[in-house]
Amino acid sequence: MLALVLFATIGLTACTDDRTVDSGDRVELSVFWWGGERRAELTERALQLYSSRHPEVTFRVTWQGETGYYERLATQAGAGNVADLFQIDDDYLTEYVDSRIVLDLSGHVASGALDLSQFPRGLAQYGQVGGRTVAVAAAANTPAMVYNRSLLDRLGLDEPRIGMTYDEFFRWASEVTRASGGQTAGAMDASADHRALWLWLRTQGKEFYQGREIGFSEADVTRWFELWQRARASRATPSAAVTQQANGGEAARQLVVNRRAATSFAWSNELTELQRYTKDDLRVVSYPGSPKGQWTQASMYWAAFRGTRHADTVVDVINFLVNDPEAGAILGTERGLSPNARVRDAVNANLTDEKMKRTVTFEARMAEHFGPAPAPPPKGHARIRALLVAHAEDVQFGRATPRTAAYEFVAEARAALAT
């Protein structure tokens, strides 16, 4: 899609208390994020609230669609003019830390200027690289399997449940395919989904990464590809051509909304967006496997530019965006669930969107079982995600065996991390 870009300067003030930011002189901060018009509207309103409390601080905001965002951020980084405050995700966080673009926030956390004490277990840790806090979760999210409850009701079948093993899940999915007369497969083929592979590895006692190296072997990936090959053979999943439509992750192309599959692998906060594309009732459940493999993830982070001239003010703005109740009420759940548990409870109490209420309930139930958070992925993660899709599709279409595809994927993944 074409990137939508907006530049604006808005007067703002704010802080979570009456502290003075920087020297008290007038400060203009640049802020850059990706998202749609709704995100822009809410973010600007929150920043305006900040400025209303601290008139000496104004903001120059830039936002655009996700497509092209990181290309533009890389261009800014190359020119040394990154925004004072910018949005980033775990695909690129470590890379920007390694490139010395991101400000180390550890001292601000230690001093209390940046308060992460109300973050759920593991969420603050997921903003650390090398033991240093380098980014703060703008919101929290969890991988979730979205399923079509209306379809299952029509077929007279049970809903999937938390903690199903993959074998149980595939048997259930095959039953859906049979009951629908082959019109709807039970499950999307998630062999290309890095989230699914990562969580599956964690239930095997492994991680996707060990430091700056991959944490899995060729044998692990072979087993993963073979697992899904058996699912395809049992008609638990649709054809490779149908699956390929959804491998890019676009909401409108997910199989659960066009009834090509009863389930799709997604993020929990995508339930509301997916629901827009179908009149059927969609619900969420965990990915197959033990929920202990999951952890509270940052849907995206706020990070500060290492070269900012107003570090204290930028940190104070981050602290405000993630901890202030009024800011939380404005931002709502647009980026995901509030990272601050108290703010989240207050926001949740006023939710009117039934799908988001279900997402909140699901997240709360899952959080009781979450395992510890791993470190954010190393540089090269985005490339490895793309490689997984390519090699998984080779197996899906029969162009490669699981063993051959696994060998090539592991070799190329190691090379991606070495560059």
C-alpha angles and dihedrals in degrees: 000000000000114000114246111216128190130181120194141156116217129182113236148159134182153133137164091251140007097282118135114244117223112326098327092255119127112284129191115196125194116221126192129186143148125239144092133292094276092056090048093051094050095043092051091049090053091049090048088055089053091052092047087063095041110030091181090071122075131173135222106201131197124182138166143163118292092253107093094006097119093042088057092044090052090052090051091048092051090053093045094239103111115156116267089241123024142168120244137164134216093267090074108016097098092044091056091046091052089049089055093239098119122076117239105241097185095104091051090052091049092050093048094243087117109042117201096160094109095051117113118259111288097008095098089045091054088066093059127098118185090355092302125113105238102159140017125226110252087197140347129247142173132207108253139178111233114209136187106244094180091057092049091049090052090050093045093236132140121256119250114261139213113271099026111154117234090252091053091046094051092049089052091047092050089052090053090052092050094045091051092051090245092300093114126028117220097234143018111244101253098182088113094050110104091198091058092047092047094051091045090052091051090055086055091055094257137107132222088238136024104198107301094344133077113265098212137071135225088258091056093052091044089055090048094052091044090051091060093039088061089048091054091047090054091049091243088132134039127250122296091251091056093044092051090062090066101038091091092063100234110154096224091055097049112123095228091065097047094042094242087122134016092226139036130190111236145126119294094240090055090074093091093048094047090049089062090069099055140039090215118101110258124198137179134236133163125278112267115278134048113331087223086080090068130078138186104276132196109244084205138333141235111229132179126226112249089221097054115131091211106052096151092052093046090051090049090053091051090049089051095048094052102033110029113099094214092049089048091052090053096045093044114168099322093118093029133277118340110265091221109081095212093047089046092055091050093048092045092052089063100042116129098176105098093204092053089048088056090048090053092049090049093049092049092050093047094047090068089067103036119131125219118294119253122222116277112271118276126246109294096043094121090053092049091051089055091047091053091054092049096049095040089054090051088059094042091055094042094246091125139018119245090252095050093045091048092051092051094043094051093047092049093044091055090049091050091055092047095057 
